[in-house]
Amino acid sequence: VDCPVPEGAFYCFPSCATLLSGERGFRSDAELCTWLLDTAGVALVPGRAFGMPGHLRLSFAYADEQIRDGLARMKDVIENLAA
């Protein structure tokens, strides 16, 4: 997952293109968002809802601790895909 640094916003759009392959089983950013909600308990919005297919919309208008926890849970489940 690759994420450019946002400029003056409270959200970012990390690319999830590498996770959207036949090997991983995700056919769209929406399907990946559903899987992350079900598996990691992290709610994201598909980037295609904002004209950015292949991306996730991640808000960071939360406490730093909540953001770190959510990112750690996402990292854990995504890393388990490769295992």
C-alpha positions in Angstrom: 0.0 0.0 0.0 1.5 3.3 -1.1 0.3 6.6 0.4 1.3 10.1 -0.7 1.4 12.7 2.0 -1.8 14.7 1.9 -1.7 18.5 1.6 -4.1 20.3 4.0 -6.7 17.6 4.4 -7.9 15.3 7.2 -7.9 12.3 4.9 -5.6 10.5 2.5 -5.9 8.2 -0.5 -3.5 5.3 -0.2 -3.2 3.2 -3.4 -4.3 -0.4 -3.0 -3.5 -1.4 -6.5 -1.1 -4.1 -5.5 -3.8 -5.8 -3.4 -6.2 -5.8 -6.3 -4.9 -8.7 -8.2 -6.3 -12.2 -9.0 -3.8 -13.7 -6.5 -5.1 -11.7 -3.6 -8.8 -12.3 -4.5 -9.9 -8.6 -4.3 -11.6 -7.5 -7.5 -12.1 -3.8 -6.4 -11.3 -1.3 -3.8 -14.9 -1.7 -2.5 -14.3 -5.4 -1.9 -11.1 -4.7 -0.1 -12.8 -2.2 2.1 -15.5 -4.7 3.0 -12.8 -7.3 3.8 -10.8 -4.8 6.0 -14.0 -4.0 7.9 -14.8 -7.7 8.4 -11.3 -8.8 9.2 -9.6 -5.9 10.9 -12.6 -3.9 12.1 -11.4 -0.8 10.2 -13.9 1.2 8.2 -12.6 2.8 5.0 -14.3 4.2 2.0 -13.5 3.0 -1.5 -11.6 5.6 -3.5 -13.8 5.0 -6.5 -16.5 6.9 -4.6 -14.3 10.0 -5.0 -13.1 9.3 -8.6 -10.0 7.4 -7.4 -10.5 3.7 -8.2 -7.8 1.5 -6.8 -7.4 3.7 -3.7 -8.8 3.8 -0.2 -10.1 6.9 1.6 -8.7 7.0 5.1 -9.7 9.7 7.5 -7.3 10.8 10.2 -9.7 13.0 12.0 -9.4 10.7 15.1 -7.2 10.5 18.1 -3.6 9.5 17.2 -4.0 6.3 19.3 -7.0 5.2 17.4 -5.3 5.8 14.1 -2.2 3.9 15.1 -4.4 1.0 16.3 -6.4 0.9 13.1 -3.3 1.0 10.9 -1.6 -1.7 13.0 -4.7 -3.9 12.6 -4.7 -3.2 8.8 -1.0 -4.0 8.6 -1.5 -7.3 10.4 -4.3 -8.6 8.2 -2.6 -7.5 5.0 0.7 -9.1 6.0 -1.2 -12.3 6.6 -2.3 -12.3 3.0 1.3 -13.0 1.9 1.8 -15.7 4.5 
